[in-house]
Amino acid sequence: MSSSGNVRYLSQPCINGEFFSSHTERKSRFMRWLSKLLKGGSKRRFVNGGNPSPQFIGDGSMVLGAPVRPLDNRSRSDKEKEELDRAIALSLAEGLKKPNGYGWEPSNNDDLEKSHQDDFYPSYPSYVPSECNPMGYRVCGGCNREIGYDSYLGCMGTFFHPECFRCHACGYPITELEFSLSGKEAYHKFCFKELTHPKCEVCFQFIPTNGIGLIEYRCHPFWSQKYCPAHEHDNTARCCSCERLESVNARYISLGDGRSLCLECMESSIMDTGDCQPLYHSIRDYYEGMNMRLDQQIPMLLVERHALNDAIVKEKNGFHHLPETRGLCLSEELTVASIQKRPRIGGSRFVGMRTQHHKLTRRCEVTAILVIYGLPRLLTGSILAHELMHGWLRLKGYRNLNPEVEEGICQVLSYMWLESEIMPGLKNMPSTSSSSSGSKKGGKSRVENKLGEFYMHQITNDASPAYGGGFRAANAAVNTYGLRRTLDHIRLTGGFPL
């Protein structure tokens, strides 16, 4: 069955005789009208001298009127015949006036049908209708199935079954009246907040906004620990070694002197003087490997915090990094209490510590080296390397150096020792890790290496003029001229080479 778009309509009868009666009727009406027109015109035909004017029809064709006869001498049949001939002539002339393409005669039924259709139905450009969905036809953006006339949700020009409109994060349907959009993805408001709103890594709550509606938080420059600003003032414990704050799911150990230690730092911590002796001797060997031998046997003691602070008060020489100093190269004679027995953990604190008083007698420019107890091996070693450099400078006659020069070059030796521990092959520096007892399992763990990187980061980014600025100036001189030439220049000029 052909489509309605291919149906053709006949406006004139075909030569086979279809619709002939209607065509005959139209022709008869046309002839009667033409006859009346000619009758009216015959009365005015001879106004110009009695001779009819020729009529030009079409392209130069001429049709002459019939010979003039008096009305009285012609019969009615002759008049009708004359009028019929004139009508036929006029009809032929009208056919010649048609534009090209209208005067041809079809040779078959199809051409005739097409000619009739072209006369009454002029052709226009074809129109192909686009696909049109009926009202109520919708496709679900979740399952790609038809929604039909069921309930649906609309979002960003897309329709969904209620059960197909789901959170991009958790995958559960969104049934709340309010939700969040990110690009083309929809989220529960809580899920979107979980993804985008920063959480405190101490209390694990969403970090609150400040007075002007902005999210304000603190972030450690090395560990990237994010936390609420309030935790800096609410007595939250901070590790004295790595500076990270104690979180609600972690347990820090109190050292009993206001300091706390996280469990990662406690794994390699040194708690008494006996445990520290192998590390101390390995660092002396490190100095000797760089042709910086210490001729004197300088005592080394691990002490409590208050004992170190008391010694700092009595010490006249040197520059001390207050408010927290963790080591001291002592040149005065005094009595200090060193830790002789390693404390044990009792609950969340250390208990059972035993101390012993030592009277330090000055036999040379350096009386003793004091280091605070409870710090990890690498931090303790970096403090010892720093204080041993103070001792080496005094024993070698470096006098009256300004703090930036003395503390700066001591920090360089501390940094170099850490570098040799973290990257033993760098600069062909001797490593002390194999000769010390700090690495209890025969090698440093990933956690310990990360701590070493943090201590190096602390040295390079120290903001103080003496320790930070002095280190950067000394390190630049050592990198340019080498350690030995830099030390010689300090001895001669009291400053770093430019």
Salt bridges, closest charged atoms under 4 A:
GLU80 OE2 - ARG76 NE 3.55
GLU82 OE1 - ARG74 NH1 2.34
ASP118 OD2 - LYS114 NZ 3.18
GLU176 OE1 - HIS188 NE2 3.86
GLU178 OE1 - LYS189 NZ 3.16
GLU185 OE1 - HIS168 ND1 3.15
GLU194 OE2 - LYS199 NZ 3.40
GLU216 OE2 - ARG218 NH1 3.36
GLU232 OE1 - ARG218 NE 3.65
ASP234 OD2 - HIS231 ND1 2.83
GLU243 OE1 - HIS220 NE2 3.14
ASP257 OD2 - ARG259 NH2 2.97
GLU264 OE1 - ARG244 NH2 2.83
ASP275 OD2 - ARG342 NH1 3.23
GLU288 OE2 - ARG293 NH1 3.00
ASP295 OD1 - ARG293 NE 3.90
ASP295 OD2 - LYS396 NZ 3.67
GLU304 OE1 - HIS306 NE2 3.46
GLU324 OE1 - ARG305 NH2 2.87
GLU365 OE1 - ARG362 NH2 3.44
GLU365 OE2 - ARG399 NH2 3.52
GLU406 OE2 - HIS390 ND1 2.80
GLU407 OE1 - HIS386 NE2 2.99
GLU407 OE1 - HIS390 NE2 3.24
GLU419 OE1 - LYS427 NZ 3.92
GLU421 OE1 - ARG377 NH2 2.99
GLU421 OE1 - LYS444 NZ 3.84
GLU448 OE2 - ARG377 NH1 3.89
GLU453 OE1 - LYS450 NZ 3.69
ASP462 OD2 - HIS321 NE2 3.53
